[in-house]
């Protein structure tokens, strides 16, 4: 299963995928390219270190988002991917993009969807006084954070948690959740 990863930042989920791949734990899945919409993304360095081809494609270099999304499709398709993995990719993708990769596009989101779609998920969970939160891997559809859920993991919220400590605990859980979903997709254990 050929995977193209889209990132925008820290790339710690990408790092987890690279580590699982390096240890032969990703089933038949292989990351064939990493694309970032920002040149500063630390994830690009992680991919370089693992000798995975990288590309920066910035939406600021295109006249509009539709032109960017179509250029992104064109570039991604040169890698003939079976699966597109959004790993902290912080742009909302167009309907055309999402339709082109129907059932081939997954995302990880730092909450127990359908709770807390969008941004600031940890802050909202803390403000609501929730006892637990989590992370969700889901198929991407044109409605943001609303596609079918593939798998979730729960994470407890402690009394002394801040946004930062909670984010770190959720990220830690994401680093097992995402690779395990991708492994199971590649092994045919999850239906597309
Ligand atoms: C992760 O927590 C991921 O769930 C979240 O961004 C972080 C990326 O971290 N994604 C979203 O909020 C998508 N809407 P990373 O770059 O270190 O993997």
Boltz pocket constraint, residues with backbone or C-beta under 6 A from the ligand:
constraints:
  - pocket:
      binder: B
      contacts: [[A, 7], [A, 8], [A, 9], [A, 10], [A, 11], [A, 12], [A, 13], [A, 14], [A, 87], [A, 88], [A, 89], [A, 90], [A, 108], [A, 109], [A, 110], [A, 118], [A, 171], [A, 174]]
      max_distance: 6.0
